[in-house]
């Protein structure tokens, strides 16, 4: 039986939407932001995807650390939204739906909704790891967008 839940966050950055999409839509650059990622390798794009990747995270369970590799696809990447889906066995899916919009004074508002589905026995651990990692990413995103070229 699968369990599913979502969380969201908002980041504001003084940049263009194109600059934000260039970073958020290129998963090879997620190691700059995502605290668990240790390796990203681009793969041939899967059918229906703009780009596909094999991503390795380093997870911890108590004193044990172990690598986990999963596949991620960029499905949409335009100035209004970025949609990615990551899949890992057994039956675990993380969907990231990011919406971008201009605000006054050259600020871009980035609204992110993350939805995770996983088998019930794994769900609690997977959801806690995903939420902590993506909130860590969120804490770096604004400064990264404002500080460098995409």
Backbone as JSON Lines, residues from 0, in Angstrom:
{"i":0,"aa":"X","n":[0.84,-1.18,0.0],"ca":[0.0,0.0,0.0],"c":[0.88,1.25,0.0]}
{"i":1,"aa":"X","n":[0.54,2.2,-0.86],"ca":[1.31,3.44,-0.96],"c":[0.73,4.51,-0.05]}
{"i":2,"aa":"X","n":[1.62,5.32,0.51],"ca":[1.24,6.52,1.24],"c":[1.71,7.71,0.43]}
{"i":3,"aa":"X","n":[1.04,8.85,0.6],"ca":[1.4,10.04,-0.15],"c":[1.12,11.28,0.69]}
{"i":4,"aa":"X","n":[1.97,12.29,0.53],"ca":[1.76,13.57,1.21],"c":[2.56,14.62,0.46]}
{"i":5,"aa":"X","n":[2.27,15.88,0.75],"ca":[2.92,17.01,0.08],"c":[3.39,18.03,1.09]}
{"i":6,"aa":"X","n":[4.34,18.84,0.68],"ca":[4.75,20.03,1.42],"c":[5.11,21.08,0.39]}
{"i":7,"aa":"X","n":[5.16,22.32,0.83],"ca":[5.46,23.4,-0.12],"c":[6.31,24.46,0.56]}
{"i":8,"aa":"X","n":[6.92,25.28,-0.27],"ca":[7.68,26.42,0.21],"c":[7.71,27.48,-0.88]}
{"i":9,"aa":"X","n":[8.05,28.69,-0.46],"ca":[8.15,29.82,-1.39],"c":[9.5,30.49,-1.18]}
{"i":10,"aa":"X","n":[10.13,30.85,-2.28],"ca":[11.4,31.58,-2.26],"c":[11.23,32.8,-3.15]}
{"i":11,"aa":"X","n":[11.79,33.92,-2.74],"ca":[11.82,35.11,-3.58],"c":[13.27,35.46,-3.86]}
{"i":12,"aa":"X","n":[13.53,35.83,-5.11],"ca":[14.9,36.18,-5.5],"c":[14.87,37.31,-6.51]}
{"i":13,"aa":"X","n":[15.85,38.16,-6.44],"ca":[15.99,39.26,-7.4],"c":[16.76,38.71,-8.6]}
{"i":14,"aa":"X","n":[16.01,38.23,-9.59],"ca":[16.58,37.65,-10.8],"c":[15.48,37.61,-11.84]}
{"i":15,"aa":"X","n":[15.79,37.11,-13.01],"ca":[14.75,36.91,-14.03],"c":[14.19,35.5,-13.9]}
{"i":16,"aa":"X","n":[13.0,35.31,-14.44],"ca":[12.44,33.96,-14.45],"c":[13.32,33.04,-15.3]}
{"i":17,"aa":"X","n":[13.86,33.55,-16.39],"ca":[14.74,32.73,-17.24],"c":[15.95,32.23,-16.45]}
{"i":18,"aa":"X","n":[16.51,33.09,-15.62],"ca":[17.65,32.72,-14.78],"c":[17.26,31.61,-13.8]}
{"i":19,"aa":"X","n":[16.08,31.74,-13.19],"ca":[15.61,30.73,-12.24],"c":[15.35,29.4,-12.94]}
{"i":20,"aa":"X","n":[14.73,29.44,-14.12],"ca":[14.44,28.21,-14.86],"c":[15.74,27.54,-15.31]}
{"i":21,"aa":"X","n":[16.74,28.33,-15.69],"ca":[18.02,27.76,-16.11],"c":[18.65,26.93,-14.98]}
{"i":22,"aa":"X","n":[18.49,27.38,-13.74],"ca":[19.02,26.63,-12.6],"c":[18.1,25.46,-12.22]}
{"i":23,"aa":"X","n":[16.82,25.74,-12.07],"ca":[15.89,24.73,-11.58],"c":[15.61,23.62,-12.59]}
{"i":24,"aa":"X","n":[15.73,23.94,-13.87],"ca":[15.45,22.95,-14.91],"c":[16.66,22.13,-15.33]}
{"i":25,"aa":"X","n":[17.82,22.41,-14.75],"ca":[19.05,21.68,-15.07],"c":[19.46,20.88,-13.83]}
{"i":26,"aa":"X","n":[19.03,19.64,-13.77],"ca":[19.28,18.84,-12.57],"c":[20.75,18.54,-12.36]}
{"i":27,"aa":"X","n":[21.58,18.72,-13.39],"ca":[23.02,18.53,-13.18],"c":[23.58,19.59,-12.25]}
{"i":28,"aa":"X","n":[22.84,20.68,-12.04],"ca":[23.28,21.75,-11.13],"c":[22.67,21.64,-9.74]}
{"i":29,"aa":"X","n":[21.86,20.64,-9.49],"ca":[21.19,20.55,-8.19],"c":[22.14,20.26,-7.04]}
{"i":30,"aa":"X","n":[23.31,19.73,-7.33],"ca":[24.3,19.52,-6.28],"c":[24.72,20.82,-5.6]}
{"i":31,"aa":"X","n":[24.55,21.95,-6.3],"ca":[24.83,23.27,-5.72],"c":[23.86,23.59,-4.59]}
{"i":32,"aa":"X","n":[22.67,22.98,-4.64],"ca":[21.59,23.36,-3.75],"c":[21.14,22.25,-2.81]}
{"i":33,"aa":"X","n":[21.04,21.05,-3.32],"ca":[20.43,19.92,-2.61],"c":[21.45,19.28,-1.68]}
{"i":34,"aa":"X","n":[21.21,19.28,-0.37],"ca":[22.23,18.82,0.58],"c":[22.54,17.33,0.54]}
{"i":35,"aa":"X","n":[21.71,16.5,-0.07],"ca":[21.97,15.06,-0.09],"c":[22.67,14.58,-1.36]}
{"i":36,"aa":"X","n":[22.6,15.36,-2.43],"ca":[23.13,14.91,-3.72],"c":[24.66,14.85,-3.7]}
{"i":37,"aa":"X","n":[25.18,13.7,-4.14],"ca":[26.63,13.54,-4.26],"c":[27.06,13.34,-5.71]}
{"i":38,"aa":"X","n":[26.11,12.97,-6.59],"ca":[26.47,12.77,-8.0],"c":[25.23,12.91,-8.88]}
{"i":39,"aa":"X","n":[25.43,13.55,-10.04],"ca":[24.37,13.66,-11.04],"c":[24.98,13.29,-12.39]}
{"i":40,"aa":"X","n":[24.3,12.38,-13.08],"ca":[24.76,11.96,-14.4],"c":[23.61,12.09,-15.38]}
{"i":41,"aa":"X","n":[23.83,12.84,-16.47],"ca":[22.78,12.98,-17.47],"c":[22.65,11.7,-18.27]}
{"i":42,"aa":"X","n":[21.4,11.32,-18.55],"ca":[21.07,10.12,-19.32],"c":[20.37,10.55,-20.6]}
{"i":43,"aa":"X","n":[20.22,9.65,-21.57],"ca":[19.36,9.97,-22.71],"c":[17.95,10.27,-22.2]}
{"i":44,"aa":"X","n":[17.32,11.28,-22.76],"ca":[15.98,11.67,-22.31],"c":[14.99,10.54,-22.52]}
{"i":45,"aa":"X","n":[14.23,10.24,-21.48],"ca":[13.17,9.24,-21.58],"c":[12.03,9.8,-22.41]}
{"i":46,"aa":"X","n":[11.19,8.95,-23.0],"ca":[10.05,9.46,-23.76],"c":[9.19,10.4,-22.92]}
{"i":47,"aa":"X","n":[8.88,11.57,-23.46],"ca":[8.07,12.55,-22.76],"c":[8.85,13.49,-21.86]}
{"i":48,"aa":"X","n":[10.15,13.26,-21.72],"ca":[10.98,14.11,-20.85],"c":[11.85,15.03,-21.7]}
{"i":49,"aa":"X","n":[12.1,16.23,-21.18],"ca":[13.05,17.15,-21.81],"c":[14.48,16.7,-21.53]}
{"i":50,"aa":"X","n":[14.7,16.14,-20.34],"ca":[16.02,15.65,-19.93],"c":[15.82,14.6,-18.84]}
{"i":51,"aa":"X","n":[16.77,13.67,-18.76],"ca":[16.71,12.62,-17.75],"c":[18.08,12.48,-17.09]}
{"i":52,"aa":"X","n":[18.06,12.08,-15.82],"ca":[19.29,12.03,-15.03],"c":[19.26,10.82,-14.1]}
{"i":53,"aa":"X","n":[20.45,10.34,-13.73],"ca":[20.62,9.41,-12.62],"c":[21.26,10.23,-11.5]}
{"i":54,"aa":"X","n":[20.61,10.28,-10.36],"ca":[21.07,11.11,-9.25],"c":[21.35,10.21,-8.05]}
{"i":55,"aa":"X","n":[22.5,10.42,-7.42],"ca":[22.85,9.66,-6.23],"c":[22.85,10.58,-5.03]}
{"i":56,"aa":"X","n":[22.06,10.19,-4.03],"ca":[22.02,10.89,-2.74],"c":[22.8,10.06,-1.72]}
{"i":57,"aa":"X","n":[23.28,10.73,-0.7],"ca":[23.88,10.03,0.43],"c":[22.92,10.19,1.61]}
{"i":58,"aa":"X","n":[22.3,9.09,1.99],"ca":[21.32,9.1,3.08],"c":[21.94,8.55,4.35]}
{"i":59,"aa":"X","n":[21.31,8.88,5.46],"ca":[21.77,8.39,6.76],"c":[20.6,7.75,7.49]}
{"i":60,"aa":"X","n":[20.89,6.68,8.18],"ca":[19.94,6.03,9.06],"c":[20.71,5.69,10.32]}
{"i":61,"aa":"X","n":[20.54,6.54,11.33],"ca":[21.35,6.4,12.53],"c":[22.81,6.61,12.16]}
{"i":62,"aa":"X","n":[23.7,5.73,12.6],"ca":[25.12,5.9,12.29],"c":[25.51,5.42,10.89]}
{"i":63,"aa":"X","n":[24.57,4.8,10.18],"ca":[24.86,4.26,8.86],"c":[24.63,5.3,7.77]}
{"i":64,"aa":"X","n":[25.54,5.37,6.82],"ca":[25.39,6.22,5.64],"c":[25.43,5.32,4.41]}
{"i":65,"aa":"X","n":[24.55,5.59,3.46],"ca":[24.48,4.73,2.28],"c":[24.03,5.54,1.07]}
{"i":66,"aa":"X","n":[24.53,5.16,-0.12],"ca":[24.13,5.86,-1.34],"c":[22.83,5.27,-1.89]}
{"i":67,"aa":"X","n":[22.02,6.13,-2.46],"ca":[20.79,5.72,-3.13],"c":[20.76,6.44,-4.47]}
{"i":68,"aa":"X","n":[20.6,5.68,-5.55],"ca":[20.54,6.28,-6.89],"c":[19.14,6.14,-7.44]}
{"i":69,"aa":"X","n":[18.64,7.21,-8.03],"ca":[17.3,7.22,-8.6],"c":[17.32,7.95,-9.93]}
{"i":70,"aa":"X","n":[16.25,7.78,-10.7],"ca":[16.14,8.47,-11.98],"c":[15.21,9.65,-11.83]}
{"i":71,"aa":"X","n":[15.57,10.76,-12.48],"ca":[14.75,11.97,-12.44],"c":[14.6,12.5,-13.85]}
{"i":72,"aa":"X","n":[13.4,12.97,-14.14],"ca":[13.09,13.53,-15.45],"c":[12.6,14.96,-15.3]}
{"i":73,"aa":"X","n":[13.04,15.82,-16.19],"ca":[12.49,17.17,-16.31],"c":[11.39,17.06,-17.36]}
{"i":74,"aa":"X","n":[10.15,17.31,-16.94],"ca":[9.01,17.18,-17.85],"c":[8.6,18.51,-18.47]}
{"i":75,"aa":"X","n":[8.73,19.59,-17.71],"ca":[8.37,20.93,-18.17],"c":[9.43,21.89,-17.64]}
{"i":76,"aa":"X","n":[9.89,22.8,-18.47],"ca":[10.82,23.85,-18.03],"c":[10.6,25.07,-18.91]}
{"i":77,"aa":"X","n":[9.74,25.97,-18.43],"ca":[9.51,27.22,-19.15],"c":[9.44,28.36,-18.14]}
{"i":78,"aa":"X","n":[9.21,29.57,-18.59],"ca":[9.28,30.71,-17.67],"c":[8.12,30.77,-16.68]}
{"i":79,"aa":"X","n":[7.14,29.88,-16.81],"ca":[6.03,29.84,-15.86],"c":[6.13,28.69,-14.87]}
{"i":80,"aa":"X","n":[6.76,27.59,-15.28],"ca":[6.82,26.44,-14.38],"c":[7.94,25.48,-14.76]}
{"i":81,"aa":"X","n":[8.36,24.73,-13.75],"ca":[9.3,23.62,-13.93],"c":[8.68,22.42,-13.21]}
{"i":82,"aa":"X","n":[8.58,21.31,-13.93],"ca":[8.02,20.09,-13.35],"c":[9.05,18.98,-13.51]}
{"i":83,"aa":"X","n":[9.4,18.36,-12.39],"ca":[10.31,17.21,-12.41],"c":[9.66,16.05,-11.66]}
{"i":84,"aa":"X","n":[10.05,14.84,-12.05],"ca":[9.58,13.64,-11.37],"c":[10.79,12.74,-11.15]}
{"i":85,"aa":"X","n":[10.96,12.3,-9.9],"ca":[12.05,11.38,-9.55],"c":[11.42,10.05,-9.15]}
{"i":86,"aa":"X","n":[12.03,8.96,-9.61],"ca":[11.52,7.62,-9.33],"c":[12.63,6.73,-8.79]}
{"i":87,"aa":"X","n":[12.28,5.98,-7.75],"ca":[13.23,5.07,-7.13],"c":[12.47,3.81,-6.73]}
{"i":88,"aa":"X","n":[13.16,2.69,-6.75],"ca":[12.54,1.44,-6.3],"c":[12.71,1.33,-4.79]}
{"i":89,"aa":"X","n":[11.75,0.79,-4.08],"ca":[10.5,0.25,-4.58],"c":[9.39,1.31,-4.61]}
{"i":90,"aa":"X","n":[8.79,1.51,-5.75],"ca":[7.55,2.29,-5.95],"c":[7.54,3.65,-5.27]}
{"i":91,"aa":"X","n":[8.66,4.36,-5.32],"ca":[8.76,5.68,-4.68],"c":[8.85,6.74,-5.77]}
{"i":92,"aa":"X","n":[7.98,7.76,-5.66],"ca":[7.95,8.84,-6.65],"c":[7.89,10.18,-5.93]}
{"i":93,"aa":"X","n":[8.73,11.11,-6.37],"ca":[8.71,12.47,-5.86],"c":[8.44,13.4,-7.04]}
{"i":94,"aa":"X","n":[7.37,14.18,-6.94],"ca":[7.01,15.13,-7.99],"c":[7.24,16.54,-7.45]}
{"i":95,"aa":"X","n":[7.97,17.33,-8.23],"ca":[8.28,18.72,-7.88],"c":[7.59,19.61,-8.91]}
{"i":96,"aa":"X","n":[6.62,20.4,-8.47],"ca":[5.93,21.34,-9.35],"c":[6.27,22.75,-8.87]}
{"i":97,"aa":"X","n":[7.07,23.44,-9.66],"ca":[7.53,24.79,-9.33],"c":[6.85,25.79,-10.25]}
{"i":98,"aa":"X","n":[6.26,26.82,-9.64],"ca":[5.61,27.89,-10.41],"c":[6.4,29.17,-10.17]}
{"i":99,"aa":"X","n":[6.59,29.94,-11.24],"ca":[7.35,31.19,-11.15],"c":[6.47,32.35,-11.59]}
{"i":100,"aa":"X","n":[6.62,33.48,-10.89],"ca":[5.91,34.68,-11.34],"c":[6.68,35.91,-10.91]}
{"i":101,"aa":"X","n":[6.56,36.93,-11.74],"ca":[7.23,38.2,-11.46],"c":[6.5,38.96,-10.37]}
{"i":102,"aa":"X","n":[7.27,39.6,-9.52],"ca":[6.76,40.51,-8.51],"c":[7.43,41.86,-8.74]}
{"i":103,"aa":"X","n":[6.99,42.9,-8.04],"ca":[7.59,44.23,-8.24],"c":[9.1,44.24,-7.93]}
{"i":104,"aa":"X","n":[9.76,45.22,-8.49],"ca":[11.18,45.5,-8.22],"c":[12.12,44.39,-8.66]}
{"i":105,"aa":"X","n":[11.79,43.69,-9.75],"ca":[12.69,42.68,-10.29],"c":[12.79,41.4,-9.49]}
{"i":106,"aa":"X","n":[11.81,41.15,-8.65],"ca":[11.81,39.95,-7.81],"c":[10.97,38.87,-8.5]}
{"i":107,"aa":"X","n":[11.45,37.64,-8.43],"ca":[10.7,36.49,-8.91],"c":[10.25,35.68,-7.7]}
{"i":108,"aa":"X","n":[8.97,35.34,-7.7],"ca":[8.41,34.48,-6.65],"c":[8.41,33.06,-7.18]}
{"i":109,"aa":"X","n":[8.97,32.15,-6.39],"ca":[9.1,30.74,-6.77],"c":[8.31,29.92,-5.75]}
{"i":110,"aa":"X","n":[7.19,29.37,-6.18],"ca":[6.34,28.54,-5.32],"c":[6.56,27.08,-5.7]}
{"i":111,"aa":"X","n":[6.95,26.28,-4.73],"ca":[7.29,24.88,-4.97],"c":[6.36,23.98,-4.17]}
{"i":112,"aa":"X","n":[5.8,22.99,-4.84],"ca":[5.03,21.94,-4.16],"c":[5.7,20.6,-4.46]}
{"i":113,"aa":"X","n":[6.03,19.88,-3.41],"ca":[6.66,18.57,-3.5],"c":[5.64,17.54,-3.03]}
{"i":114,"aa":"X","n":[5.41,16.52,-3.85],"ca":[4.51,15.42,-3.47],"c":[5.31,14.12,-3.53]}
{"i":115,"aa":"X","n":[5.28,13.39,-2.45],"ca":[6.01,12.12,-2.36],"c":[5.01,10.98,-2.16]}
{"i":116,"aa":"X","n":[5.19,9.92,-2.92],"ca":[4.45,8.67,-2.74],"c":[5.47,7.56,-2.54]}
{"i":117,"aa":"X","n":[5.21,6.7,-1.56],"ca":[6.13,5.6,-1.27],"c":[5.37,4.5,-0.54]}
{"i":118,"aa":"X","n":[5.89,3.28,-0.57],"ca":[5.26,2.21,0.21],"c":[5.16,2.61,1.68]}
{"i":119,"aa":"X","n":[4.05,2.26,2.3],"ca":[3.79,2.68,3.68],"c":[4.96,2.41,4.64]}
{"i":120,"aa":"X","n":[5.62,1.25,4.59],"ca":[6.71,1.01,5.55],"c":[7.9,1.97,5.37]}
{"i":121,"aa":"X","n":[8.11,2.5,4.17],"ca":[9.23,3.41,3.9],"c":[8.83,4.88,3.97]}
{"i":122,"aa":"X","n":[7.53,5.15,3.97],"ca":[7.07,6.5,3.73],"c":[7.58,7.51,4.77]}
{"i":123,"aa":"X","n":[7.47,7.21,6.04],"ca":[7.87,8.17,7.07],"c":[9.31,8.62,6.9]}
{"i":124,"aa":"X","n":[10.21,7.66,6.74],"ca":[11.63,7.99,6.56],"c":[11.84,8.78,5.27]}
{"i":125,"aa":"X","n":[11.25,8.31,4.17],"ca":[11.44,8.98,2.88],"c":[10.89,10.41,2.91]}
{"i":126,"aa":"X","n":[9.74,10.6,3.52],"ca":[9.13,11.93,3.56],"c":[9.97,12.88,4.42]}
{"i":127,"aa":"X","n":[10.44,12.42,5.56],"ca":[11.3,13.27,6.41],"c":[12.58,13.66,5.68]}
{"i":128,"aa":"X","n":[13.21,12.71,4.99],"ca":[14.43,13.0,4.24],"c":[14.16,14.0,3.12]}
{"i":129,"aa":"X","n":[13.08,13.77,2.37],"ca":[12.74,14.66,1.25],"c":[12.45,16.07,1.75]}
{"i":130,"aa":"X","n":[11.66,16.18,2.8],"ca":[11.31,17.52,3.32],"c":[12.56,18.24,3.82]}
{"i":131,"aa":"X","n":[13.38,17.58,4.59],"ca":[14.6,18.22,5.11],"c":[15.52,18.65,3.97]}
{"i":132,"aa":"X","n":[15.7,17.78,2.97],"ca":[16.59,18.1,1.85],"c":[16.06,19.27,1.04]}
{"i":133,"aa":"X","n":[14.76,19.27,0.75],"ca":[14.21,20.33,-0.09],"c":[14.09,21.65,0.65]}
{"i":134,"aa":"X","n":[13.87,21.61,1.95],"ca":[13.89,22.87,2.71],"c":[15.32,23.39,2.82]}
{"i":135,"aa":"X","n":[16.3,22.49,2.88],"ca":[17.7,22.91,2.81],"c":[18.01,23.56,1.48]}
{"i":136,"aa":"X","n":[17.52,22.95,0.4],"ca":[17.66,23.53,-0.94],"c":[17.02,24.91,-0.98]}
{"i":137,"aa":"X","n":[15.82,25.04,-0.42],"ca":[15.11,26.33,-0.43],"c":[15.92,27.4,0.28]}
{"i":138,"aa":"X","n":[16.61,27.04,1.36],"ca":[17.38,28.03,2.11],"c":[18.57,28.56,1.32]}
{"i":139,"aa":"X","n":[19.02,27.83,0.31],"ca":[20.16,28.25,-0.52],"c":[19.74,28.89,-1.84]}
{"i":140,"aa":"X","n":[18.5,28.64,-2.27],"ca":[18.08,28.99,-3.62],"c":[18.12,30.49,-3.89]}
{"i":141,"aa":"X","n":[17.56,31.3,-3.01],"ca":[17.52,32.75,-3.25],"c":[18.91,33.33,-3.42]}
{"i":142,"aa":"X","n":[19.81,33.01,-2.51],"ca":[21.17,33.54,-2.59],"c":[21.9,33.04,-3.83]}
{"i":143,"aa":"X","n":[21.68,31.79,-4.21],"ca":[22.32,31.25,-5.41],"c":[21.83,31.99,-6.64]}
{"i":144,"aa":"X","n":[20.53,32.22,-6.74],"ca":[19.98,32.93,-7.89],"c":[20.45,34.38,-7.95]}
{"i":145,"aa":"X","n":[20.57,35.01,-6.81],"ca":[20.99,36.41,-6.78],"c":[22.49,36.58,-6.93]}
{"i":146,"aa":"X","n":[23.25,35.5,-6.67],"ca":[24.69,35.65,-6.63],"c":[25.46,35.18,-7.84]}
{"i":147,"aa":"X","n":[24.83,34.46,-8.76],"ca":[25.61,33.92,-9.86],"c":[24.83,33.84,-11.14]}
{"i":148,"aa":"X","n":[25.54,33.56,-12.2],"ca":[24.91,33.42,-13.52],"c":[24.36,32.02,-13.66]}
{"i":149,"aa":"X","n":[23.22,31.93,-14.32],"ca":[22.62,30.61,-14.55],"c":[23.06,30.07,-15.89]}
